[in-house]
């Protein structure tokens, strides 16, 4: 079976769109309506008249799409596609964390479940985290779940104490200082572009630190011809593809061959086809939780 042809037919029949995070297997781009980071995808879907959203990503991303498109049906192709970082905190753990530090505003990274967002004051992405924390105009904030993004924000601002929950991305933490040092020796002309979910010592040694979107944009605009990419392999795959297609003459090298998120790779073309055919793995969110979580996201969007 040619899954690409069949998926494209079903999309038209069912007025469906496919959102694909750029950590996904690159062949999924062939059937995708939008490819990018999680918030961009959810916002893009909300601005369409689609009846069905298939989110090729992980569970919390599909939840975010549902929060921004409550009247649309949202599906995750493979329900095993979760996020280890998001799973490190739940509503109960968050409440205990807040009790340890009472009366402080709580910022949650978008890489969290709707249940966690519902217990926080404002959401953020890795692109806007600095501006979101700054907008609170306070000397201390709580930040969940990613300690490394939170401490990176603290370093950028300098005058705000960011008290972080001890969550992290296992994939990004596979990137070590030794990887940066090795890359400097092997590729002395390359620029090293790093995601802020990496360990702080790794970020210190990098030429640029930014979100997935910011890394891609930086690489596109830079006059440099060689880059070491310190984030998930899917970004490298897409940058090398786009460089070849658009004659950029640029080379993108993955910092470490192990920087692959296994959960992000669960979704396949066959999963997407089966989801469209059977309409399985639909995302549902309790109405009260959805209402509170949406407020958390809306506050971010207003900033």
C-alpha positions as a Markdown table, in Angstrom:
| # | Residue | x | y | z |
|---|---|---|---|---|
| 1 | Unk | 0.0 | 0.0 | 0.0 |
| 2 | Unk | 1.2 | 3.5 | -0.8 |
| 3 | Unk | 0.4 | 5.2 | 2.6 |
| 4 | Unk | 1.2 | 8.7 | 1.3 |
| 5 | Unk | -1.4 | 8.5 | -1.5 |
| 6 | Unk | -4.0 | 6.9 | 0.8 |
| 7 | Unk | -3.5 | 9.4 | 3.6 |
| 8 | Unk | -3.8 | 12.3 | 1.2 |
| 9 | Unk | -7.1 | 10.9 | -0.1 |
| 10 | Unk | -8.5 | 10.4 | 3.4 |
| 11 | Unk | -7.5 | 13.9 | 4.4 |
| 12 | Unk | -9.7 | 15.3 | 1.7 |
| 13 | Unk | -12.6 | 13.0 | 2.4 |
| 14 | Unk | -12.6 | 13.8 | 6.1 |
| 15 | Unk | -11.5 | 17.4 | 6.1 |
| 16 | Unk | -8.5 | 16.5 | 8.1 |
| 17 | Unk | -5.1 | 18.2 | 8.6 |
| 18 | Unk | -1.8 | 16.7 | 9.8 |
| 19 | Unk | 0.5 | 18.5 | 12.1 |
| 20 | Unk | 4.1 | 17.2 | 12.3 |
| 21 | Unk | 6.6 | 18.2 | 14.9 |
| 22 | Unk | 10.1 | 18.6 | 13.5 |
| 23 | Unk | 11.5 | 15.8 | 15.7 |
| 24 | Unk | 9.3 | 13.3 | 13.9 |
| 25 | Unk | 10.5 | 10.8 | 11.2 |
| 26 | Unk | 11.1 | 13.0 | 8.1 |
| 27 | Unk | 9.0 | 10.9 | 5.7 |
| 28 | Unk | 5.9 | 12.1 | 7.6 |
| 29 | Unk | 6.5 | 15.6 | 6.1 |
| 30 | Unk | 5.2 | 14.2 | 2.8 |
| 31 | Unk | 1.6 | 14.1 | 4.1 |
| 32 | Unk | 1.8 | 17.1 | 6.5 |
| 33 | Unk | 0.0 | 20.4 | 6.3 |
| 34 | Unk | 2.2 | 22.1 | 8.9 |
| 35 | Unk | 5.7 | 21.2 | 10.2 |
| 36 | Unk | 7.3 | 23.0 | 13.1 |
| 37 | Unk | 7.4 | 23.3 | 16.9 |
| 38 | Unk | 4.5 | 22.4 | 19.1 |
| 39 | Unk | 2.9 | 25.8 | 19.8 |
| 40 | Unk | 3.2 | 26.9 | 16.2 |
| 41 | Unk | 1.4 | 23.8 | 15.1 |
| 42 | Unk | -1.5 | 24.1 | 17.5 |
| 43 | Unk | -2.0 | 27.8 | 16.6 |
| 44 | Unk | -1.9 | 27.0 | 12.9 |
| 45 | Unk | -4.5 | 24.3 | 13.3 |
| 46 | Unk | -6.8 | 26.6 | 15.2 |
| 47 | Unk | -6.8 | 29.0 | 12.3 |
| 48 | Unk | -8.1 | 26.3 | 9.8 |
| 49 | Unk | -11.6 | 25.0 | 9.1 |
| 50 | Unk | -10.5 | 21.4 | 9.5 |
| 51 | Unk | -12.8 | 19.0 | 11.3 |
| 52 | Unk | -10.0 | 16.6 | 12.3 |
| 53 | Unk | -6.5 | 17.2 | 13.5 |
| 54 | Unk | -3.9 | 14.4 | 13.4 |
| 55 | Unk | -0.9 | 15.5 | 15.5 |
| 56 | Unk | 2.3 | 13.6 | 14.7 |
| 57 | Unk | 4.0 | 14.5 | 17.9 |
| 58 | Unk | 3.7 | 13.5 | 21.5 |
| 59 | Unk | 0.8 | 13.4 | 23.9 |
| 60 | Unk | 1.1 | 16.8 | 25.5 |
| 61 | Unk | 1.3 | 18.4 | 22.0 |
| 62 | Unk | -2.0 | 16.8 | 21.0 |
| 63 | Unk | -3.5 | 18.1 | 24.2 |
| 64 | Unk | -2.4 | 21.6 | 23.4 |
| 65 | Unk | -4.0 | 21.4 | 20.0 |
| 66 | Unk | -7.2 | 20.3 | 21.6 |
| 67 | Unk | -7.0 | 23.2 | 24.1 |
| 68 | Unk | -6.7 | 25.7 | 21.2 |
| 69 | Unk | -9.2 | 23.9 | 19.0 |
| 70 | Unk | -11.9 | 22.6 | 21.4 |
| 71 | Unk | -14.5 | 22.1 | 18.7 |
| 72 | Unk | -12.2 | 20.1 | 16.5 |
| 73 | Unk | -11.5 | 16.4 | 16.9 |
| 74 | Unk | -7.8 | 15.8 | 17.7 |
| 75 | Unk | -6.0 | 12.4 | 17.4 |
| 76 | Unk | -2.5 | 11.1 | 18.3 |
| 77 | Unk | -1.4 | 8.5 | 15.8 |
| 78 | Unk | 0.4 | 6.4 | 18.4 |
| 79 | Unk | -0.6 | 6.6 | 22.0 |
| 80 | Unk | 2.9 | 5.3 | 23.1 |
| 81 | Unk | 4.2 | 8.6 | 21.9 |
| 82 | Unk | 4.6 | 10.4 | 25.3 |
| 83 | Unk | 7.1 | 12.8 | 26.7 |
| 84 | Unk | 9.4 | 11.6 | 29.5 |
| 85 | Unk | 10.0 | 15.2 | 30.7 |
| 86 | Unk | 6.2 | 15.9 | 30.9 |
| 87 | Unk | 5.7 | 12.6 | 32.8 |
| 88 | Unk | 8.1 | 13.7 | 35.5 |
| 89 | Unk | 5.5 | 16.0 | 37.0 |
| 90 | Unk | 1.8 | 15.6 | 37.7 |
| 91 | Unk | -0.8 | 17.8 | 39.4 |
| 92 | Unk | -0.1 | 16.3 | 42.8 |
| 93 | Unk | 3.7 | 16.7 | 42.6 |
| 94 | Unk | 3.2 | 20.3 | 41.4 |
| 95 | Unk | 0.9 | 21.1 | 44.3 |
| 96 | Unk | 3.6 | 19.8 | 46.7 |
| 97 | Unk | 6.2 | 21.9 | 44.9 |
| 98 | Unk | 4.0 | 25.0 | 45.2 |
| 99 | Unk | 3.5 | 24.3 | 49.0 |
| 100 | Unk | 7.3 | 24.4 | 49.5 |
| 101 | Unk | 7.4 | 27.8 | 47.9 |
| 102 | Unk | 4.1 | 29.5 | 48.6 |
| 103 | Unk | 2.8 | 32.7 | 47.0 |
| 104 | Unk | 5.2 | 32.6 | 44.0 |
| 105 | Unk | 3.9 | 32.7 | 40.4 |
| 106 | Unk | 4.3 | 29.4 | 38.6 |
| 107 | Unk | 5.5 | 29.2 | 35.0 |
| 108 | Unk | 5.1 | 25.9 | 33.1 |
| 109 | Unk | 7.0 | 24.9 | 30.0 |
| 110 | Unk | 4.6 | 24.0 | 27.2 |
| 111 | Unk | 6.1 | 20.5 | 27.5 |
| 112 | Unk | 3.7 | 19.6 | 30.2 |
| 113 | Unk | 0.2 | 18.0 | 30.4 |
| 114 | Unk | -3.0 | 19.9 | 30.5 |
| 115 | Unk | -3.4 | 18.8 | 34.1 |
| 116 | Unk | -0.2 | 20.5 | 35.1 |
| 117 | Unk | -1.0 | 23.6 | 33.0 |
| 118 | Unk | -4.3 | 23.9 | 34.9 |
| 119 | Unk | -2.3 | 24.3 | 38.1 |
| 120 | Unk | 0.1 | 27.0 | 36.8 |
| 121 | Unk | -0.2 | 30.8 | 36.3 |
| 122 | Unk | 1.3 | 31.1 | 32.8 |
| 123 | Unk | 2.7 | 28.9 | 30.1 |
| 124 | Unk | 5.9 | 29.4 | 28.1 |
| 125 | Unk | 7.9 | 27.9 | 25.2 |
| 126 | Unk | 11.6 | 27.7 | 24.9 |
| 127 | Unk | 11.4 | 30.6 | 22.4 |
| 128 | Unk | 9.5 | 33.0 | 24.8 |
| 129 | Unk | 10.5 | 31.7 | 28.2 |
| 130 | Unk | 12.8 | 34.7 | 29.0 |
| 131 | Unk | 10.1 | 37.2 | 28.0 |
| 132 | Unk | 7.4 | 35.4 | 29.9 |
| 133 | Unk | 9.3 | 35.3 | 33.2 |
| 134 | Unk | 10.4 | 38.9 | 32.7 |
| 135 | Unk | 6.7 | 39.9 | 32.2 |
| 136 | Unk | 5.8 | 38.7 | 35.7 |
| 137 | Unk | 7.9 | 41.5 | 37.1 |
| 138 | Unk | 8.9 | 39.6 | 40.2 |
| 139 | Unk | 12.1 | 38.6 | 41.9 |
| 140 | Unk | 11.3 | 34.9 | 42.2 |
| 141 | Unk | 9.3 | 32.4 | 40.2 |
| 142 | Unk | 8.7 | 28.7 | 40.1 |
| 143 | Unk | 9.4 | 26.9 | 36.9 |
| 144 | Unk | 8.2 | 23.5 | 35.8 |
| 145 | Unk | 9.1 | 20.9 | 34.7 |
| 146 | Unk | 12.5 | 21.5 | 33.0 |
| 147 | Unk | 15.2 | 22.6 | 35.4 |
| 148 | Unk | 17.7 | 23.3 | 32.6 |
| 149 | Unk | 15.5 | 25.7 | 30.6 |
| 150 | Unk | 14.5 | 27.4 | 33.9 |
| 151 | Unk | 18.1 | 27.9 | 34.9 |
| 152 | Unk | 19.0 | 29.1 | 31.4 |
| 153 | Unk | 16.2 | 31.7 | 31.7 |
| 154 | Unk | 17.6 | 32.8 | 35.1 |
| 155 | Unk | 21.0 | 33.3 | 33.6 |
| 156 | Unk | 19.6 | 35.4 | 30.8 |
| 157 | Unk | 17.7 | 37.7 | 33.1 |
| 158 | Unk | 20.3 | 37.9 | 35.9 |
| 159 | Unk | 17.9 | 39.6 | 38.4 |
| 160 | Unk | 15.3 | 36.9 | 38.8 |
| 161 | Unk | 15.6 | 33.8 | 40.9 |
| 162 | Unk | 14.1 | 30.9 | 39.0 |
| 163 | Unk | 13.3 | 28.0 | 41.4 |
| 164 | Unk | 13.0 | 24.9 | 39.2 |
| 165 | Unk | 11.4 | 21.5 | 39.5 |
| 166 | Unk | 13.9 | 18.7 | 38.9 |
| 167 | Unk | 12.6 | 17.7 | 35.5 |
| 168 | Unk | 14.7 | 17.2 | 32.4 |
| 169 | Unk | 14.7 | 15.9 | 28.8 |
| 170 | Unk | 16.7 | 12.6 | 28.8 |
| 171 | Unk | 17.4 | 13.0 | 25.1 |
| 172 | Unk | 19.0 | 16.5 | 25.4 |
| 173 | Unk | 21.0 | 15.4 | 28.5 |
| 174 | Unk | 22.8 | 12.8 | 26.4 |
| 175 | Unk | 24.7 | 15.8 | 25.0 |
| 176 | Unk | 27.9 | 16.2 | 27.1 |
| 177 | Unk | 30.6 | 18.8 | 27.4 |
| 178 | Unk | 33.0 | 16.2 | 25.8 |
| 179 | Unk | 30.8 | 16.2 | 22.7 |
| 180 | Unk | 31.2 | 19.9 | 22.3 |
| 181 | Unk | 34.9 | 19.7 | 22.8 |
| 182 | Unk | 35.2 | 16.9 | 20.3 |
| 183 | Unk | 33.1 | 18.8 | 17.7 |
| 184 | Unk | 35.3 | 21.9 | 18.1 |
| 185 | Unk | 38.4 | 19.9 | 17.2 |
| 186 | Unk | 36.8 | 17.9 | 14.3 |
| 187 | Unk | 34.9 | 20.8 | 12.8 |
| 188 | Unk | 36.8 | 24.0 | 13.8 |
| 189 | Unk | 34.9 | 26.2 | 11.3 |
| 190 | Unk | 31.5 | 25.0 | 12.4 |
| 191 | Unk | 29.1 | 26.9 | 14.6 |
| 192 | Unk | 27.5 | 24.9 | 17.5 |
| 193 | Unk | 23.7 | 25.5 | 17.9 |
| 194 | Unk | 22.2 | 24.2 | 21.1 |
| 195 | Unk | 18.8 | 23.8 | 22.6 |
| 196 | Unk | 18.3 | 25.3 | 26.2 |
| 197 | Unk | 17.0 | 21.9 | 27.4 |
| 198 | Unk | 20.7 | 20.9 | 27.4 |
| 199 | Unk | 22.9 | 21.0 | 30.5 |
| 200 | Unk | 24.0 | 24.5 | 31.4 |
| 201 | Unk | 27.7 | 23.6 | 30.9 |
| 202 | Unk | 26.9 | 22.5 | 27.3 |
| 203 | Unk | 25.0 | 25.7 | 26.6 |
| 204 | Unk | 27.9 | 27.8 | 27.9 |
| 205 | Unk | 30.2 | 26.3 | 25.3 |
| 206 | Unk | 27.9 | 26.8 | 22.4 |
| 207 | Unk | 27.8 | 29.6 | 19.8 |
| 208 | Unk | 24.0 | 30.0 | 19.9 |
| 209 | Unk | 21.4 | 28.7 | 22.3 |
| 210 | Unk | 17.8 | 28.7 | 21.2 |
| 211 | Unk | 14.5 | 26.9 | 20.6 |
| 212 | Unk | 14.1 | 24.4 | 17.8 |
| 213 | Unk | 12.5 | 27.2 | 15.7 |
| 214 | Unk | 15.3 | 29.6 | 16.6 |
| 215 | Unk | 18.0 | 27.1 | 15.7 |
| 216 | Unk | 16.5 | 26.5 | 12.3 |
| 217 | Unk | 16.1 | 30.2 | 11.6 |
| 218 | Unk | 19.6 | 31.0 | 12.8 |
| 219 | Unk | 21.1 | 28.3 | 10.5 |
| 220 | Unk | 19.1 | 29.5 | 7.5 |
| 221 | Unk | 20.2 | 33.1 | 7.9 |
| 222 | Unk | 23.8 | 32.6 | 8.9 |
| 223 | Unk | 26.5 | 33.0 | 6.3 |
| 224 | Unk | 28.4 | 30.1 | 7.9 |
| 225 | Unk | 28.5 | 26.8 | 5.9 |
| 226 | Unk | 28.9 | 24.2 | 8.6 |
| 227 | Unk | 26.9 | 23.7 | 11.8 |
| 228 | Unk | 26.9 | 21.3 | 14.7 |
| 229 | Unk | 23.3 | 20.8 | 15.8 |
| 230 | Unk | 22.9 | 20.0 | 19.5 |
| 231 | Unk | 19.2 | 19.0 | 19.5 |
| 232 | Unk | 17.1 | 16.1 | 18.2 |
| 233 | Unk | 18.1 | 14.3 | 15.0 |
| 234 | Unk | 14.9 | 15.3 | 13.2 |
| 235 | Unk | 16.1 | 18.9 | 13.0 |
| 236 | Unk | 19.3 | 17.9 | 11.4 |
| 237 | Unk | 17.5 | 15.7 | 8.9 |
| 238 | Unk | 15.2 | 18.6 | 7.8 |
| 239 | Unk | 18.0 | 21.2 | 7.7 |
| 240 | Unk | 20.1 | 18.9 | 5.4 |
| 241 | Unk | 17.1 | 18.2 | 3.2 |
| 242 | Unk | 16.3 | 21.9 | 2.9 |
| 243 | Unk | 19.9 | 22.8 | 2.2 |
| 244 | Unk | 20.1 | 20.3 | -0.6 |
| 245 | Unk | 16.7 | 21.3 | -2.1 |
| 246 | Unk | 17.4 | 25.1 | -1.9 |
| 247 | Unk | 21.1 | 24.9 | -2.8 |
| 248 | Unk | 22.2 | 26.5 | 0.5 |
| 249 | Unk | 25.5 | 24.7 | 0.3 |
| 250 | Unk | 25.4 | 24.2 | 4.1 |
| 251 | Unk | 26.2 | 21.1 | 6.1 |
| 252 | Unk | 24.5 | 20.1 | 9.3 |
| 253 | Unk | 26.0 | 17.6 | 11.7 |
| 254 | Unk | 24.3 | 15.9 | 14.7 |
| 255 | Unk | 26.4 | 16.5 | 17.8 |
| 256 | Unk | 26.0 | 12.9 | 18.9 |
| 257 | Unk | 24.5 | 10.0 | 17.1 |
| 258 | Unk | 22.4 | 9.1 | 20.2 |
| 259 | Unk | 20.4 | 12.3 | 20.1 |
| 260 | Unk | 17.2 | 10.7 | 19.0 |
| 261 | Unk | 14.0 | 10.9 | 21.0 |
| 262 | Unk | 12.5 | 7.3 | 20.9 |
| 263 | Unk | 9.0 | 8.6 | 21.8 |
| 264 | Unk | 9.0 | 11.1 | 19.0 |
| 265 | Unk | 9.8 | 8.3 | 16.5 |
| 266 | Unk | 6.8 | 6.1 | 17.5 |
| 267 | Unk | 4.5 | 7.7 | 14.9 |
| 268 | Unk | 4.6 | 6.2 | 11.4 |
| 269 | Unk | 2.8 | 6.7 | 8.2 |
| 270 | Unk | 0.9 | 3.5 | 8.9 |
| 271 | Unk | -0.2 | 4.8 | 12.3 |
| 272 | Unk | -1.5 | 8.0 | 10.6 |
| 273 | Unk | -3.3 | 6.0 | 8.0 |
| 274 | Unk | -4.9 | 3.7 | 10.6 |
| 275 | Unk | -5.9 | 6.7 | 12.7 |
| 276 | Unk | -7.6 | 8.4 | 9.8 |
| 277 | Unk | -9.4 | 5.2 | 8.8 |
| 278 | Unk | -10.6 | 4.1 | 12.3 |
| 279 | Unk | -10.6 | 7.5 | 14.1 |
| 280 | Unk | -8.9 | 5.9 | 17.1 |
| 281 | Unk | -6.7 | 7.6 | 19.7 |
| 282 | Unk | -8.8 | 10.7 | 20.1 |
| 283 | Unk | -7.8 | 13.2 | 22.7 |
| 284 | Unk | -10.2 | 14.2 | 25.4 |
| 285 | Unk | -9.6 | 16.6 | 28.3 |
| 286 | Unk | -11.8 | 17.1 | 31.3 |
| 287 | Unk | -13.8 | 20.4 | 30.9 |
| 288 | Unk | -12.7 | 22.0 | 34.1 |
| 289 | Unk | -9.0 | 21.1 | 33.5 |
| 290 | Unk | -9.3 | 22.3 | 29.9 |
| 291 | Unk | -10.8 | 25.7 | 31.1 |
| 292 | Unk | -7.9 | 26.3 | 33.6 |
| 293 | Unk | -5.2 | 25.1 | 31.2 |
| 294 | Unk | -6.5 | 27.3 | 28.4 |
| 295 | Unk | -6.3 | 30.3 | 30.7 |
| 296 | Unk | -2.6 | 29.4 | 31.3 |
| 297 | Unk | -1.9 | 29.3 | 27.6 |
| 298 | Unk | -4.0 | 32.4 | 26.8 |
| 299 | Unk | -1.9 | 34.4 | 29.4 |
| 300 | Unk | 1.2 | 33.5 | 27.5 |
| 301 | Unk | -0.3 | 34.4 | 24.2 |
| 302 | Unk | -1.3 | 37.8 | 25.5 |
| 303 | Unk | 2.3 | 38.5 | 26.5 |
